[in-house]
């Protein structure tokens, strides 16, 4: 797609007789000036929009993504544009009287306005919000009255599958600022959360009977989404940095179609940052190695990143805070020269799980297939949730304030992580428990040396010992997750034993008490 106009670029001389236009990259502070040059944001009921309306000129200096039609499923290839959603484009015509769509009149929406009290930077604490927070007002007719570009009249009606234009603009700008994808025709579409986006991705890329690749321990719900679709999983061995690219290459290079009864996998699902459940974070070097294997075997990478902004300070006593954006580990999206990465973004871990709003970033070709599915399934994310997020992120905080909020979260989660790791060091018996302090996310992954359990001599299985430890902890007043819950590859024997503890919600005092109780359960079970 051609770039929007007008373009504001600087001319840089290449030779004495030639010059090429070099636009500046979009920055946090450059957004307001860039928006002034753009066309007016589309308003009105079910207003159509896409990311090309909101990207900066530098995007269009990059090459286009490769084509991946050969990776689309039969179901995905069969989808056509929604007739009714397509017809909505005529609603913008001046003077048009619509008797076509089933859009109810806003006079029948029993909400006149919504008031939401939110933090004002830098006072992000609950106490500061109560005392000095800002009340954001969303009225039914704010657009007509020239107050806003998004209001209840629009939010409460049907919308486009890509989401409301004002919020789509924000996430498009955010994507360019943080990741700057290295190809030109990337797009965003809003989603009703990453779980639904993942379900749709499986339908888009996989047929029944296919295998997909996942980390050997992964988000249980992600695996459980795949199984009913007839999709099987091959688990990739991991270390403290997550999946091992050489082992993934080995699995794919030696794939036996006859023995497996299925074609070679072409989809990798990975949680690269603060991995659930292990807490592992892939370094930049590890991600480049994984991407090279994906190129070699023509994989689609599903990059599920709810914990990306929960990257923490190293576990030390220092308080130094590096420049936030530069300190983040580069995403797969930021190194995706082919357009083979589908990035699942979420507000769940940084704003609110109940908002059920996230977004996908991928090539225009792939996003178009997602949108065709959304048009006749989820339709669009909740209008009220989108409006609340727009008011908070765009009209109140802006990109700078949102990053301030994310930095605040980073420091808060760092403190919680430190509390849990300190409690582990203080209470857990090191002779049978091992852990690595997580660098991101909200989980601590603890390996138990179950071979030292006295039940082994009596013939107890690993699974039975795991059950005994789990129930002993519950009876002792603490609930942890069993590692076996997160193993998606049911064809391999689990040899190790893990338990997962989260530090996302409990106070430091309760974290300390919980780990103390777990330590007592372990000592009782192992006779220490």
C-alpha positions as CSV (number, residue, x, y, z in Angstrom):
1,X,0.0,0.0,0.0
2,X,1.3,3.5,-0.8
3,X,2.3,5.7,2.1
4,X,0.0,8.4,3.4
5,X,0.6,12.0,2.4
6,X,2.0,14.5,3.0
7,X,5.5,13.3,3.7
8,X,8.0,15.5,5.7
9,X,11.5,14.2,5.0
10,X,15.0,15.5,5.0
11,X,17.2,15.2,1.9
12,X,20.5,13.5,2.5
13,X,23.1,13.7,-0.3
14,X,24.4,10.5,-1.6
15,X,26.7,11.8,-4.4
16,X,27.3,15.3,-5.8
17,X,24.3,14.9,-8.1
18,X,21.8,12.7,-6.3
19,X,19.8,12.6,-3.0
20,X,17.4,10.3,-1.4
21,X,14.6,11.1,1.1
22,X,15.4,9.9,4.6
23,X,12.4,10.2,7.0
24,X,13.0,10.3,10.7
25,X,11.8,7.3,12.8
26,X,8.7,7.9,14.9
27,X,9.6,8.6,18.6
28,X,7.5,9.1,21.7
29,X,7.8,12.9,21.6
30,X,7.4,13.0,17.8
31,X,3.8,11.6,17.8
32,X,1.9,14.9,18.2
33,X,3.8,16.5,15.3
34,X,3.3,13.5,13.1
35,X,-0.4,13.4,13.8
36,X,-0.9,16.9,12.6
37,X,0.3,15.9,9.2
38,X,-2.0,13.0,8.9
39,X,-5.5,12.8,7.5
40,X,-8.3,13.3,10.0
41,X,-9.0,10.2,12.0
42,X,-12.1,8.3,10.8
43,X,-15.1,8.6,13.0
44,X,-18.7,7.5,12.7
45,X,-20.3,4.1,13.4
46,X,-18.2,1.1,12.2
47,X,-15.6,3.5,10.6
48,X,-13.1,1.5,8.6
49,X,-9.4,2.0,9.4
50,X,-6.1,0.2,9.1
51,X,-2.5,0.8,10.3
52,X,-1.4,2.4,7.0
53,X,-3.4,5.5,8.1
54,X,-1.2,5.9,11.1
55,X,2.4,4.7,10.3
56,X,5.2,7.2,9.7
57,X,6.9,7.6,6.3
58,X,10.0,5.7,7.4
59,X,8.0,2.5,7.2
60,X,7.6,2.8,3.5
61,X,11.3,3.0,2.9
62,X,11.6,-0.7,3.9
63,X,11.1,-3.8,1.7
64,X,7.8,-5.7,1.8
65,X,7.3,-8.9,3.6
66,X,7.5,-12.3,1.9
67,X,4.3,-14.1,0.9
68,X,3.0,-16.9,3.0
69,X,-0.1,-18.2,1.3
70,X,1.4,-21.7,1.3
71,X,1.1,-21.7,5.1
72,X,-2.6,-20.8,5.2
73,X,-5.1,-23.5,6.1
74,X,-7.9,-24.6,3.8
75,X,-10.4,-22.9,6.2
76,X,-8.4,-19.6,6.1
77,X,-8.1,-19.7,2.3
78,X,-11.9,-20.2,2.1
79,X,-12.8,-17.0,4.0
80,X,-14.2,-14.0,2.1
81,X,-14.8,-10.5,3.2
82,X,-17.9,-10.0,5.3
83,X,-20.6,-8.5,3.1
84,X,-22.2,-6.5,5.9
85,X,-18.9,-5.2,7.3
86,X,-17.8,-4.2,3.8
87,X,-21.0,-2.3,3.2
88,X,-20.2,-0.1,6.3
89,X,-17.7,1.8,4.3
90,X,-20.5,3.7,2.7
91,X,-21.7,5.1,6.0
92,X,-19.1,7.9,5.7
93,X,-20.9,9.3,2.6
94,X,-22.3,12.8,3.4
95,X,-26.1,12.9,3.6
96,X,-26.5,9.1,3.3
97,X,-29.6,7.8,5.0
98,X,-28.8,4.2,6.0
99,X,-31.6,1.6,6.1
100,X,-29.1,-1.2,5.2
101,X,-27.3,-2.4,8.4
102,X,-28.8,-3.6,11.6
103,X,-27.2,-0.8,13.6
104,X,-29.5,0.3,16.5
105,X,-30.0,4.0,17.2
106,X,-27.8,5.4,20.0
107,X,-30.9,6.8,21.7
108,X,-31.6,3.2,22.8
109,X,-28.2,2.9,24.5
110,X,-28.9,3.5,28.2
111,X,-25.6,5.1,29.0
112,X,-25.2,8.9,28.8
113,X,-21.7,9.1,30.1
114,X,-18.9,7.2,31.8
115,X,-16.5,8.7,34.3
116,X,-13.3,6.8,35.1
117,X,-10.7,7.8,37.7
118,X,-7.2,6.9,36.7
119,X,-3.6,7.7,37.9
120,X,-1.8,10.8,36.8
121,X,1.9,10.4,36.2
122,X,4.0,10.1,38.3
123,X,1.5,9.3,41.0
124,X,0.7,5.7,40.0
125,X,0.1,4.2,43.5
126,X,-3.5,3.4,44.6
127,X,-3.1,6.1,47.4
128,X,-2.0,8.7,44.9
129,X,-4.8,7.9,42.5
130,X,-7.4,8.2,45.2
131,X,-6.0,11.6,46.3
132,X,-4.9,13.2,43.0
133,X,-6.0,10.9,40.2
134,X,-7.8,12.3,37.1
135,X,-11.4,11.7,36.3
136,X,-11.8,11.0,32.6
137,X,-15.2,11.8,31.1
138,X,-16.7,10.0,28.1
139,X,-20.0,11.3,26.9
140,X,-22.4,9.8,24.4
141,X,-22.0,12.6,21.8
142,X,-18.4,13.9,22.3
143,X,-17.6,13.6,18.6
144,X,-20.5,15.8,17.6
145,X,-19.6,18.3,20.2
146,X,-16.0,18.4,19.1
147,X,-14.7,17.1,22.4
148,X,-13.1,13.8,21.3
149,X,-12.6,11.5,18.4
150,X,-14.3,8.6,20.1
151,X,-17.4,8.5,22.2
152,X,-20.2,6.3,23.6
153,X,-22.4,6.7,20.5
154,X,-19.7,4.9,18.5
155,X,-18.2,2.6,21.2
156,X,-21.6,1.1,22.1
157,X,-22.5,0.2,18.5
158,X,-21.1,-2.4,16.1
159,X,-17.6,-1.8,15.0
160,X,-15.0,-3.1,12.5
161,X,-13.0,-6.2,13.2
162,X,-9.8,-4.2,13.2
163,X,-11.1,-2.3,16.2
164,X,-11.9,1.4,16.8
165,X,-9.7,3.7,14.8
166,X,-8.5,5.9,17.7
167,X,-7.2,3.0,19.7
168,X,-5.8,1.3,16.5
169,X,-3.9,4.4,15.9
170,X,-2.3,4.3,19.4
171,X,-1.2,0.7,19.2
172,X,0.2,1.2,15.6
173,X,2.3,4.1,16.8
174,X,3.3,2.2,19.9
175,X,4.4,-0.7,17.7
176,X,6.5,1.5,15.5
177,X,8.1,3.3,18.5
178,X,9.0,0.1,20.4
179,X,9.7,-2.5,17.6
180,X,10.0,-0.6,14.3
181,X,9.4,-3.8,12.1
182,X,12.0,-4.0,9.4
183,X,9.6,-4.4,6.5
184,X,7.0,-1.9,5.2
185,X,3.6,-3.7,5.0
186,X,3.1,-4.6,8.6
187,X,-0.3,-4.1,10.1
188,X,-2.1,-4.2,13.5
189,X,-5.6,-5.4,14.3
190,X,-7.2,-5.2,17.8
191,X,-8.4,-8.5,19.3
192,X,-10.6,-9.6,22.2
193,X,-7.5,-10.8,24.0
194,X,-4.5,-13.0,23.1
195,X,-6.3,-16.3,23.8
196,X,-8.8,-15.7,21.0
197,X,-6.0,-14.5,18.8
198,X,-4.1,-17.7,19.4
199,X,-7.2,-19.8,18.7
200,X,-7.6,-17.9,15.4
201,X,-3.9,-18.4,14.5
202,X,-4.3,-22.1,14.9
203,X,-7.3,-22.1,12.5
204,X,-5.4,-19.8,10.1
205,X,-2.2,-21.9,9.8
206,X,-3.0,-25.5,10.8
207,X,-5.1,-28.4,9.6
208,X,-6.4,-31.2,11.8
209,X,-3.7,-33.7,12.4
210,X,-0.8,-31.2,12.2
211,X,2.0,-30.9,14.7
212,X,3.1,-27.5,16.1
213,X,6.2,-26.6,18.0
214,X,6.1,-25.3,21.6
215,X,8.5,-25.0,24.5
216,X,8.7,-28.3,26.4
217,X,6.8,-26.5,29.2
218,X,4.4,-23.8,28.1
219,X,1.2,-21.9,29.0
220,X,-1.3,-24.7,29.7
221,X,-4.2,-22.9,28.1
222,X,-2.3,-22.4,24.8
223,X,-1.8,-26.2,24.5
224,X,-5.4,-26.9,25.6
225,X,-6.6,-24.6,22.8
226,X,-4.8,-26.7,20.2
227,X,-5.8,-30.2,21.3
228,X,-9.5,-30.0,20.5
229,X,-8.6,-28.8,17.0
230,X,-6.8,-32.1,16.4
231,X,-3.4,-30.4,16.6
232,X,-0.6,-32.2,18.4
233,X,2.5,-30.7,20.0
234,X,6.2,-31.4,19.9
235,X,8.0,-29.9,22.9
236,X,11.4,-28.3,22.4
237,X,13.9,-28.8,25.2
238,X,14.8,-25.7,27.1
239,X,17.5,-24.2,29.3
240,X,17.6,-21.1,31.5
241,X,17.1,-18.9,28.4
242,X,14.1,-20.8,27.1
243,X,13.9,-23.0,23.9
244,X,17.1,-24.4,22.4
245,X,17.4,-23.5,18.7
246,X,19.8,-26.3,17.9
247,X,17.4,-28.9,19.4
248,X,14.5,-27.4,17.4
249,X,16.6,-27.6,14.2
250,X,17.4,-31.2,15.0
251,X,13.8,-32.1,15.5
252,X,12.8,-30.5,12.2
253,X,15.8,-31.7,10.2
254,X,15.1,-35.3,11.3
255,X,11.3,-35.2,11.0
256,X,9.9,-38.6,9.8
257,X,6.6,-38.1,8.1
258,X,5.8,-41.8,8.1
259,X,6.7,-42.4,11.7
260,X,4.9,-39.2,12.9
261,X,1.9,-39.6,10.6
262,X,1.9,-35.9,9.8
263,X,3.8,-33.3,7.8
264,X,6.7,-31.4,9.3
265,X,5.6,-28.6,11.7
266,X,5.5,-25.1,10.3
267,X,4.3,-23.2,13.3
268,X,6.3,-22.3,16.4
269,X,4.5,-20.9,19.5
270,X,6.8,-19.3,21.9
271,X,6.7,-17.0,24.9
272,X,10.1,-15.4,24.6
273,X,10.0,-13.0,27.7
274,X,9.2,-14.1,31.2
275,X,8.1,-17.4,29.8
276,X,5.1,-19.0,31.4
277,X,5.7,-21.2,33.4
278,X,9.5,-21.2,33.6
279,X,10.2,-17.4,33.8
280,X,12.9,-17.9,31.2
281,X,13.8,-14.9,28.9
282,X,15.5,-15.4,25.5
283,X,18.5,-13.2,25.0
284,X,18.8,-11.2,21.8
285,X,21.4,-13.7,20.6
286,X,19.1,-16.6,21.4
287,X,16.2,-15.0,19.5
288,X,18.4,-14.4,16.4
289,X,19.4,-18.1,16.5
290,X,15.7,-19.2,16.8
291,X,14.8,-16.9,13.9
292,X,17.5,-18.4,11.7
293,X,16.1,-21.9,12.3
294,X,12.7,-20.5,11.4
295,X,14.0,-19.2,8.2
296,X,15.8,-22.5,7.4
297,X,12.6,-24.5,7.9
298,X,10.1,-21.8,6.8
299,X,8.3,-21.6,10.1
300,X,5.7,-19.1,11.2
301,X,6.6,-17.8,14.6
302,X,3.8,-16.9,17.0
303,X,5.4,-14.5,19.4
304,X,3.1,-14.4,22.5
305,X,4.4,-11.5,24.6
306,X,2.1,-10.6,27.5
307,X,5.1,-10.2,29.8
308,X,7.4,-8.2,27.5
309,X,7.3,-5.0,29.5
310,X,7.7,-6.9,32.8
311,X,11.5,-7.2,32.1
312,X,13.2,-6.5,35.4
313,X,16.4,-5.2,36.9
314,X,18.9,-8.0,37.5
315,X,18.6,-9.6,40.9
316,X,21.2,-7.4,42.8
317,X,21.0,-4.8,45.5
318,X,21.6,-1.9,43.0
319,X,18.9,0.5,42.0
320,X,20.2,1.8,38.6
321,X,17.5,2.2,36.0
322,X,18.8,2.1,32.4
323,X,16.9,3.9,29.7
324,X,13.8,1.9,29.4
325,X,13.2,1.3,25.7
326,X,16.9,0.6,25.0
327,X,17.1,-1.8,27.9
328,X,14.4,-4.1,26.5
329,X,15.4,-7.3,24.8
330,X,14.7,-6.9,21.1
331,X,11.5,-8.7,20.0
332,X,11.2,-11.2,17.2
333,X,9.1,-8.6,15.4
334,X,12.0,-6.2,15.5
335,X,14.3,-8.7,13.6
336,X,11.6,-10.1,11.3
337,X,12.9,-9.3,7.8
338,X,10.6,-11.9,6.2
339,X,7.3,-11.1,7.8
340,X,7.0,-14.6,9.3
341,X,6.4,-13.4,12.9
342,X,2.9,-13.0,14.3
343,X,3.2,-11.0,17.5
344,X,0.3,-11.3,20.0
345,X,0.2,-8.2,22.2
346,X,-2.0,-7.9,25.3
347,X,-3.1,-5.3,27.8
348,X,-3.9,-8.1,30.3
349,X,-0.7,-8.1,32.3
350,X,0.0,-4.3,32.1
351,X,-3.5,-2.7,32.3
352,X,-6.3,-5.2,33.0
353,X,-7.1,-8.8,32.1
354,X,-10.8,-8.1,32.2
355,X,-10.5,-5.5,29.5
356,X,-10.2,-8.4,27.0
357,X,-8.4,-6.1,24.5
358,X,-5.1,-6.9,22.8
359,X,-3.7,-6.6,19.3
360,X,-1.8,-8.6,16.7
361,X,1.1,-7.3,14.6
362,X,1.9,-9.2,11.4
363,X,2.3,-8.7,7.7
364,X,-0.7,-7.1,5.8
365,X,-1.3,-10.5,4.1
366,X,-1.6,-12.3,7.4
367,X,-3.6,-9.6,9.2
368,X,-6.1,-9.6,6.4
369,X,-6.8,-13.3,7.0
370,X,-7.2,-12.7,10.8
371,X,-9.7,-9.9,10.0
372,X,-11.7,-12.1,7.7
373,X,-12.1,-14.6,10.6
374,X,-12.9,-11.9,13.2
375,X,-15.6,-10.3,11.0
376,X,-17.8,-13.4,11.4
377,X,-16.8,-14.5,14.9
378,X,-15.7,-12.1,17.6
379,X,-16.6,-9.1,15.3
380,X,-14.7,-6.6,17.4
381,X,-13.4,-6.1,21.0
382,X,-15.7,-4.6,23.6
383,X,-16.5,-1.0,22.7
384,X,-16.7,0.1,26.4
385,X,-13.2,-1.5,27.0
386,X,-11.8,0.2,23.9
387,X,-13.2,3.5,24.9
388,X,-11.8,3.3,28.5
389,X,-8.3,2.3,27.1
390,X,-8.4,5.1,24.6
391,X,-9.3,7.7,27.2
392,X,-6.5,6.5,29.5
393,X,-3.7,5.7,26.9
394,X,-4.3,8.3,24.2
395,X,-6.1,11.3,25.7
396,X,-4.7,11.2,29.2
397,X,-1.3,9.5,29.4
398,X,-0.1,9.6,25.8
399,X,2.8,7.5,24.7
400,X,5.2,9.1,27.2
401,X,2.8,8.6,30.1
402,X,2.2,5.0,29.1
403,X,5.9,4.3,29.1
404,X,6.1,5.9,32.6
405,X,3.4,3.5,33.7
406,X,5.3,0.5,32.3
407,X,8.5,1.7,34.0
408,X,6.5,1.9,37.2
409,X,5.3,-1.7,36.6
410,X,8.9,-2.8,35.9
411,X,10.1,-1.5,39.3
412,X,7.1,-2.9,41.1
413,X,7.5,-6.4,39.7
414,X,11.3,-6.2,40.3
415,X,10.6,-5.6,44.0
416,X,8.0,-8.5,44.1
417,X,10.5,-10.8,42.3
418,X,13.2,-9.9,44.7
419,X,10.9,-10.6,47.7
420,X,10.1,-14.1,46.3
421,X,13.7,-15.0,45.5
422,X,14.8,-13.7,48.9
423,X,12.2,-15.9,50.5
424,X,13.4,-18.9,48.5
425,X,17.0,-18.2,49.6
426,X,15.8,-17.9,53.2
427,X,13.5,-20.9,53.5
428,X,13.9,-23.6,50.8
429,X,16.2,-26.6,51.4
430,X,18.9,-26.1,48.7
431,X,19.8,-29.8,48.8
432,X,16.6,-30.7,46.9
433,X,15.4,-27.4,45.3
434,X,17.1,-25.3,42.6
435,X,15.9,-22.1,40.9
436,X,17.2,-19.2,38.7
437,X,16.0,-15.7,39.5
438,X,13.6,-14.8,36.6
439,X,14.6,-11.8,34.5
440,X,11.0,-11.0,33.5
441,X,7.4,-11.9,33.9
442,X,5.7,-13.0,37.1
443,X,6.8,-16.6,37.8
444,X,9.6,-18.5,39.6
445,X,10.3,-22.0,38.4
446,X,11.6,-24.4,41.0
447,X,13.2,-27.8,40.2
448,X,12.7,-30.5,42.8
449,X,15.3,-33.3,43.0
450,X,12.6,-35.9,43.4
451,X,15.0,-38.8,43.2
452,X,16.0,-38.0,46.8
453,X,12.4,-38.6,48.0
454,X,12.1,-41.6,50.3
455,X,9.2,-42.8,48.2
456,X,11.5,-43.7,45.4
457,X,12.9,-46.7,47.4
458,X,9.3,-47.8,47.9
459,X,8.6,-47.8,44.2
460,X,6.6,-44.6,44.0
461,X,6.5,-43.0,40.6
462,X,7.5,-39.4,39.8
463,X,3.9,-38.5,39.2
464,X,2.8,-39.9,42.6
465,X,5.6,-38.0,44.4
466,X,4.6,-34.8,42.6
467,X,1.0,-35.4,43.8
468,X,2.2,-36.0,47.4
469,X,4.3,-32.8,47.5
470,X,1.4,-30.8,45.9
471,X,-1.2,-32.0,48.4
472,X,1.2,-31.6,51.3
473,X,1.7,-28.0,50.4
474,X,-2.0,-27.4,50.0
475,X,-2.7,-29.0,53.4
476,X,0.1,-26.7,54.8
477,X,-1.7,-23.7,53.5
478,X,0.0,-22.8,50.2
479,X,-1.0,-23.4,46.6
480,X,1.6,-23.7,43.8
481,X,1.2,-25.0,40.3
482,X,2.6,-28.4,39.4
483,X,5.1,-28.4,36.5
484,X,3.4,-31.3,34.8
485,X,0.3,-29.1,34.1
486,X,2.4,-27.2,31.6
487,X,3.9,-30.0,29.6
488,X,2.1,-30.0,26.2
489,X,4.0,-33.0,24.6
490,X,2.1,-36.0,25.9
491,X,4.3,-38.4,23.8
492,X,7.4,-37.9,25.9
493,X,8.1,-39.1,29.4
494,X,8.6,-36.3,32.0
495,X,11.9,-37.0,33.9
496,X,12.3,-33.8,35.9
497,X,9.9,-32.2,38.5
498,X,9.0,-28.6,38.8
499,X,6.7,-26.3,40.8
500,X,5.7,-22.8,39.7
501,X,5.2,-19.9,42.1
502,X,3.8,-16.5,41.0
503,X,4.8,-13.2,42.7
504,X,2.2,-11.2,40.8
505,X,-0.4,-10.5,43.5
506,X,0.6,-11.4,47.1
507,X,2.4,-8.9,49.4
508,X,6.0,-9.4,50.4
509,X,4.9,-10.7,53.8
510,X,2.5,-13.3,52.3
511,X,5.1,-14.3,49.7
512,X,7.6,-15.0,52.5
513,X,5.0,-17.0,54.5
514,X,3.9,-19.0,51.5
515,X,7.5,-20.0,50.6
516,X,8.0,-20.9,54.3
517,X,5.0,-23.2,54.2
518,X,6.2,-24.8,50.9
519,X,9.6,-25.3,52.5
520,X,8.0,-27.0,55.5
521,X,6.0,-29.3,53.2
522,X,9.2,-30.3,51.3
523,X,11.1,-31.0,54.5
524,X,8.2,-33.2,55.7
525,X,8.0,-35.0,52.4
526,X,11.7,-35.6,52.1
527,X,12.3,-36.3,55.8
528,X,14.8,-33.5,56.2
